[in-house]
Amino acid sequence: MIFTPIQIQELLKIIDKYHILFTAQHVGLDVLTPNDRAILRSYGIDFNKLKKQSQVEHAYKFGILSDTLSQKDAKKLDYPSFKRFLQAGRFIPLTTRENDALDALKHHAYSDITGLGNRVKDEWRQLHIESDQRQRAKYESAIRNEAERTLRNRGSVREMSSALGHRTGDWSRDFGRIGDYVLHSAFDQGRASSIERSTGGDSLVYKDVYPGACRHCIKHYLTAGIGSQPKIFKLSELQSHGTNVGLKVADWQPVIGPLHPWCRCTLEAIPQGYEWNKETQSFSTPRKDYKRKVQRKSKIKVQVGETITEV
Protein backbone atom coordinates (compact mmCIF):
# COMPACT_ATOMS: atom_id res chain seq x y z
CA MET A 1 0.00 0.00 0.00
CA ILE A 2 1.12 3.60 -0.69
CA PHE A 3 0.37 4.62 2.91
CA THR A 4 0.38 2.64 6.11
CA PRO A 5 -2.92 2.20 8.00
CA ILE A 6 -1.74 4.74 10.58
CA GLN A 7 -0.91 7.28 7.85
CA ILE A 8 -4.29 6.73 6.23
CA GLN A 9 -6.11 7.40 9.49
CA GLU A 10 -4.10 10.57 10.04
CA LEU A 11 -4.91 11.85 6.53
CA LEU A 12 -8.63 11.12 7.03
CA LYS A 13 -8.47 12.97 10.35
CA ILE A 14 -6.97 16.00 8.55
CA ILE A 15 -9.88 15.95 6.10
CA ASP A 16 -12.25 15.89 9.08
CA LYS A 17 -10.41 18.81 10.66
CA TYR A 18 -10.81 21.10 7.66
CA HIS A 19 -14.50 20.29 7.17
CA ILE A 20 -15.25 20.79 10.88
CA LEU A 21 -13.26 24.03 11.01
CA PHE A 22 -15.12 25.29 7.91
CA THR A 23 -18.39 24.49 9.69
CA ALA A 24 -17.32 26.23 12.89
CA GLN A 25 -16.26 29.39 11.04
CA HIS A 26 -19.16 29.67 8.61
CA VAL A 27 -22.10 27.92 10.32
CA GLY A 28 -21.33 28.28 14.03
CA LEU A 29 -19.78 26.52 17.01
CA ASP A 30 -23.18 25.61 18.43
CA VAL A 31 -23.80 22.91 15.78
CA LEU A 32 -20.57 21.00 16.47
CA THR A 33 -20.76 17.64 18.22
CA PRO A 34 -18.49 16.74 21.17
CA ASN A 35 -16.43 14.61 18.77
CA ASP A 36 -16.10 17.55 16.35
CA ARG A 37 -14.83 19.74 19.17
CA ALA A 38 -12.39 17.06 20.31
CA ILE A 39 -10.91 16.82 16.81
CA LEU A 40 -10.39 20.58 16.62
CA ARG A 41 -8.83 20.66 20.10
CA SER A 42 -6.40 17.91 19.05
CA TYR A 43 -5.07 20.32 16.42
CA GLY A 44 -4.77 23.17 18.90
CA ILE A 45 -7.74 25.18 17.64
CA ASP A 46 -8.66 27.91 20.14
CA PHE A 47 -12.45 28.28 20.15
CA ASN A 48 -12.15 31.70 21.78
CA LYS A 49 -10.50 33.03 18.62
CA LEU A 50 -13.31 31.90 16.33
CA LYS A 51 -16.07 34.30 15.34
CA LYS A 52 -18.98 34.54 17.78
CA GLN A 53 -21.51 35.03 14.97
CA SER A 54 -21.26 32.90 11.84
CA GLN A 55 -21.81 33.93 8.23
CA VAL A 56 -25.11 32.03 8.21
CA GLU A 57 -26.33 34.13 11.16
CA HIS A 58 -25.12 37.31 9.45
CA ALA A 59 -26.93 36.40 6.22
CA TYR A 60 -30.13 35.66 8.12
CA LYS A 61 -30.05 38.93 10.04
CA PHE A 62 -29.10 40.87 6.93
CA GLY A 63 -32.19 39.38 5.26
CA ILE A 64 -34.34 40.67 8.12
CA LEU A 65 -32.76 44.10 7.92
CA SER A 66 -32.90 44.31 4.12
CA ASP A 67 -36.66 43.81 4.17
CA THR A 68 -37.20 46.69 6.59
CA LEU A 69 -34.94 49.19 4.83
CA SER A 70 -35.95 51.19 1.78
CA GLN A 71 -34.16 50.24 -1.44
CA LYS A 72 -32.26 53.52 -1.28
CA ASP A 73 -30.95 52.85 2.25
CA ALA A 74 -30.31 49.16 1.56
CA LYS A 75 -27.94 50.08 -1.29
CA LYS A 76 -25.90 52.20 1.14
CA LEU A 77 -25.49 49.40 3.66
CA ASP A 78 -22.27 47.55 2.91
CA TYR A 79 -21.03 44.51 4.83
CA PRO A 80 -18.57 46.36 7.14
CA SER A 81 -21.35 48.80 8.12
CA PHE A 82 -23.69 45.91 8.79
CA LYS A 83 -21.12 44.17 11.03
CA ARG A 84 -20.59 47.38 12.99
CA PHE A 85 -24.35 47.65 13.40
CA LEU A 86 -24.51 44.09 14.83
CA GLN A 87 -21.53 44.66 17.11
CA ALA A 88 -23.19 47.78 18.51
CA GLY A 89 -25.94 45.50 19.86
CA ARG A 90 -28.77 47.52 18.33
CA PHE A 91 -30.27 44.70 16.25
CA ILE A 92 -33.82 43.89 17.34
CA PRO A 93 -33.83 40.58 19.32
CA LEU A 94 -34.95 37.52 17.38
CA THR A 95 -38.26 35.94 18.35
CA THR A 96 -38.46 32.28 19.39
CA ARG A 97 -39.76 31.37 15.92
CA GLU A 98 -36.93 33.29 14.24
CA ASN A 99 -34.32 31.60 16.44
CA ASP A 100 -35.83 28.22 15.56
CA ALA A 101 -35.63 29.07 11.85
CA LEU A 102 -31.98 30.10 12.23
CA ASP A 103 -31.16 26.88 14.12
CA ALA A 104 -32.79 24.83 11.36
CA LEU A 105 -30.68 26.62 8.75
CA LYS A 106 -27.50 25.92 10.71
CA HIS A 107 -28.24 22.23 11.17
CA HIS A 108 -29.14 21.87 7.49
CA ALA A 109 -25.80 23.44 6.58
CA TYR A 110 -23.99 21.15 9.06
CA SER A 111 -25.62 18.11 7.43
CA ASP A 112 -24.60 19.23 3.93
CA ILE A 113 -20.98 19.96 4.89
CA THR A 114 -20.67 16.71 6.87
CA GLY A 115 -22.06 14.80 3.90
CA LEU A 116 -19.49 16.38 1.59
CA GLY A 117 -16.71 15.57 4.07
CA ASN A 118 -17.75 11.92 4.19
CA ARG A 119 -17.84 11.77 0.39
CA VAL A 120 -14.35 13.30 0.15
CA LYS A 121 -13.01 10.65 2.55
CA ASP A 122 -14.75 7.82 0.67
CA GLU A 123 -13.41 9.03 -2.68
CA TRP A 124 -9.92 9.53 -1.23
CA ARG A 125 -9.91 5.94 0.03
CA GLN A 126 -11.08 4.69 -3.38
CA LEU A 127 -8.42 6.69 -5.25
CA HIS A 128 -5.78 5.29 -2.92
CA ILE A 129 -6.87 1.68 -3.47
CA GLU A 130 -7.32 1.98 -7.25
CA SER A 131 -3.99 3.75 -7.83
CA ASP A 132 -2.14 1.11 -5.83
CA GLN A 133 -3.92 -1.76 -7.57
CA ARG A 134 -3.22 -0.42 -11.08
CA GLN A 135 0.48 0.04 -10.37
CA ARG A 136 0.67 -3.38 -8.68
CA ALA A 137 -0.75 -4.96 -11.85
CA LYS A 138 2.31 -3.72 -13.77
CA TYR A 139 4.44 -5.98 -11.58
CA GLU A 140 2.67 -9.31 -11.86
CA SER A 141 5.45 -11.33 -10.31
CA ALA A 142 6.05 -11.05 -6.59
CA ILE A 143 8.02 -8.02 -5.53
CA ARG A 144 11.48 -9.34 -4.86
CA ASN A 145 13.41 -6.31 -3.81
CA GLU A 146 13.07 -2.84 -2.37
CA ALA A 147 13.90 -1.15 -5.69
CA GLU A 148 10.92 -2.74 -7.44
CA ARG A 149 8.63 -1.84 -4.53
CA THR A 150 9.86 1.74 -4.67
CA LEU A 151 9.16 1.97 -8.40
CA ARG A 152 5.63 0.68 -7.91
CA ASN A 153 4.92 3.09 -5.07
CA ARG A 154 6.27 6.03 -7.06
CA GLY A 155 3.92 5.17 -9.89
CA SER A 156 1.02 4.85 -7.47
CA VAL A 157 1.76 8.23 -5.90
CA ARG A 158 2.02 9.96 -9.30
CA GLU A 159 -1.26 8.45 -10.46
CA MET A 160 -3.03 9.25 -7.21
CA SER A 161 -1.68 12.82 -7.23
CA SER A 162 -3.06 13.34 -10.72
CA ALA A 163 -6.45 11.89 -9.75
CA LEU A 164 -6.57 14.02 -6.60
CA GLY A 165 -5.87 17.12 -8.66
CA HIS A 166 -8.97 16.45 -10.77
CA ARG A 167 -11.16 15.56 -7.78
CA THR A 168 -10.03 18.59 -5.75
CA GLY A 169 -11.66 20.85 -8.34
CA ASP A 170 -14.92 18.95 -7.96
CA TRP A 171 -14.77 19.16 -4.16
CA SER A 172 -14.06 22.90 -4.30
CA ARG A 173 -17.04 23.47 -6.58
CA ASP A 174 -19.23 21.45 -4.20
CA PHE A 175 -18.05 23.59 -1.29
CA GLY A 176 -18.91 26.70 -3.27
CA ARG A 177 -22.32 25.34 -4.20
CA ILE A 178 -23.17 24.43 -0.60
CA GLY A 179 -21.90 27.75 0.75
CA ASP A 180 -23.80 29.79 -1.81
CA TYR A 181 -27.02 27.85 -1.29
CA VAL A 182 -26.89 28.06 2.50
CA LEU A 183 -26.13 31.80 2.63
CA HIS A 184 -28.78 32.77 0.08
CA SER A 185 -31.28 30.54 1.86
CA ALA A 186 -30.43 32.25 5.18
CA PHE A 187 -30.86 35.69 3.55
CA ASP A 188 -34.31 34.85 2.14
CA GLN A 189 -35.38 33.17 5.39
CA GLY A 190 -34.43 36.37 7.18
CA ARG A 191 -36.59 38.37 4.80
CA ALA A 192 -39.44 35.90 5.38
CA SER A 193 -39.09 36.33 9.16
CA SER A 194 -39.26 40.11 8.82
CA ILE A 195 -42.36 39.90 6.62
CA GLU A 196 -44.07 37.50 9.01
CA ARG A 197 -43.23 39.67 12.00
CA SER A 198 -44.66 42.70 10.23
CA THR A 199 -47.84 41.42 8.58
CA GLY A 200 -48.22 37.73 9.48
CA GLY A 201 -48.11 34.36 7.75
CA ASP A 202 -50.88 35.29 5.34
CA SER A 203 -48.74 38.07 3.85
CA LEU A 204 -48.67 38.05 0.05
CA VAL A 205 -45.21 37.59 -1.43
CA TYR A 206 -43.48 36.94 -4.74
CA LYS A 207 -40.02 36.12 -6.02
CA ASP A 208 -38.02 38.81 -7.80
CA VAL A 209 -36.76 36.90 -10.86
CA TYR A 210 -33.76 38.36 -12.66
CA PRO A 211 -33.47 38.61 -16.48
CA GLY A 212 -30.91 35.80 -16.68
CA ALA A 213 -32.97 33.35 -14.61
CA CYS A 214 -33.23 29.70 -15.62
CA ARG A 215 -36.34 28.10 -17.10
CA HIS A 216 -37.21 26.50 -13.76
CA CYS A 217 -37.41 29.83 -11.92
CA ILE A 218 -39.37 31.35 -14.81
CA LYS A 219 -41.82 28.43 -14.67
CA HIS A 220 -42.37 28.51 -10.90
CA TYR A 221 -42.26 32.24 -10.21
CA LEU A 222 -43.55 34.13 -13.28
CA THR A 223 -46.94 34.12 -15.00
CA ALA A 224 -45.78 34.52 -18.61
CA GLY A 225 -42.00 34.58 -18.93
CA ILE A 226 -39.30 37.16 -18.15
CA GLY A 227 -40.75 40.63 -17.56
CA SER A 228 -44.23 39.35 -16.79
CA GLN A 229 -46.14 39.69 -13.52
CA PRO A 230 -44.76 37.41 -10.80
CA LYS A 231 -46.91 34.67 -9.35
CA ILE A 232 -48.36 35.62 -5.97
CA PHE A 233 -48.12 33.34 -2.95
CA LYS A 234 -49.05 33.41 0.68
CA LEU A 235 -45.92 33.40 2.82
CA SER A 236 -47.27 30.40 4.75
CA GLU A 237 -47.67 28.47 1.49
CA LEU A 238 -43.99 28.82 0.57
CA GLN A 239 -42.99 27.99 4.15
CA SER A 240 -44.98 24.76 3.98
CA HIS A 241 -43.01 23.62 0.90
CA GLY A 242 -39.72 23.45 2.81
CA THR A 243 -36.80 23.09 0.37
CA ASN A 244 -36.17 21.23 -2.89
CA VAL A 245 -33.01 19.54 -1.60
CA GLY A 246 -32.92 15.90 -2.66
CA LEU A 247 -35.99 16.19 -4.93
CA LYS A 248 -36.12 15.48 -8.65
CA VAL A 249 -36.60 18.52 -10.89
CA ALA A 250 -40.15 17.38 -11.69
CA ASP A 251 -41.00 17.55 -7.97
CA TRP A 252 -39.63 21.04 -7.30
CA GLN A 253 -42.00 23.56 -5.73
CA PRO A 254 -41.84 27.32 -5.09
CA VAL A 255 -39.98 27.86 -1.81
CA ILE A 256 -38.77 30.62 0.53
CA GLY A 257 -35.08 30.08 -0.25
CA PRO A 258 -33.28 29.13 -3.49
CA LEU A 259 -35.29 26.99 -5.88
CA HIS A 260 -32.03 25.22 -6.77
CA PRO A 261 -28.26 25.67 -6.22
CA TRP A 262 -27.01 29.04 -7.54
CA CYS A 263 -30.58 30.41 -7.65
CA ARG A 264 -30.63 34.19 -7.22
CA CYS A 265 -34.40 34.86 -7.05
CA THR A 266 -35.17 36.97 -3.97
CA LEU A 267 -38.25 36.89 -1.74
CA GLU A 268 -40.24 40.14 -1.79
CA ALA A 269 -43.36 41.26 0.06
CA ILE A 270 -46.26 42.79 -1.84
CA PRO A 271 -47.08 46.10 -0.14
CA GLN A 272 -50.54 45.82 1.37
CA GLY A 273 -53.12 47.41 -0.86
CA TYR A 274 -50.93 47.57 -3.99
CA GLU A 275 -51.40 46.00 -7.41
CA TRP A 276 -49.07 45.11 -10.28
CA ASN A 277 -48.11 47.99 -12.53
CA LYS A 278 -47.12 46.85 -16.04
CA GLU A 279 -45.29 50.06 -16.82
CA THR A 280 -43.02 50.07 -13.74
CA GLN A 281 -42.86 46.24 -13.60
CA SER A 282 -43.59 46.35 -9.88
CA PHE A 283 -46.37 46.27 -7.30
CA SER A 284 -46.58 50.06 -7.16
CA THR A 285 -50.21 50.89 -7.97
CA PRO A 286 -52.34 51.47 -4.84
CA ARG A 287 -55.84 50.02 -4.78
CA LYS A 288 -58.41 52.74 -4.27
CA ASP A 289 -60.56 50.61 -1.99
CA TYR A 290 -57.75 49.59 0.42
CA LYS A 291 -57.47 50.81 4.00
CA ARG A 292 -54.48 49.83 6.10
CA LYS A 293 -55.55 47.63 9.02
CA VAL A 294 -52.30 46.35 10.49
CA GLN A 295 -49.65 48.65 11.87
CA ARG A 296 -46.08 47.54 12.40
CA LYS A 297 -45.27 47.53 16.10
CA SER A 298 -41.59 46.55 16.22
CA LYS A 299 -39.21 49.32 15.17
CA ILE A 300 -35.48 49.72 15.23
CA LYS A 301 -33.14 52.54 14.30
CA VAL A 302 -30.58 51.80 11.62
CA GLN A 303 -27.70 54.19 10.93
CA VAL A 304 -26.25 54.02 7.43
CA GLY A 305 -23.39 56.51 7.19
CA GLU A 306 -24.76 59.81 8.43
CA THR A 307 -28.40 58.80 7.97
CA ILE A 308 -30.51 57.28 10.77
CA THR A 309 -33.62 55.39 9.61
CA GLU A 310 -36.41 54.10 11.88
CA VAL A 311 -37.87 50.85 10.58
GICOR-V754913 format. One record per helix or strand of 2 or more residues. SS is the DSSP state (~ for helix, > for strand). FROM is the first residue (numbers start at 0). TO is the last residue. Records with the same first field share a line. If there is no record, write none. Layout:
# GICOR-V754913
SS: FROM-TO + FROM-TO
This chain:
# GICOR-V754913
~: 4-25 + 28-30 + 33-41 + 46-48 + 54-67 + 70-75 + 78-86 + 95-136 + 145-198 + 214-220 + 234-239 + 248-250
>: 203-207 + 232-233 + 265-268 + 273-276 + 281-285 + 300-303 + 306-309
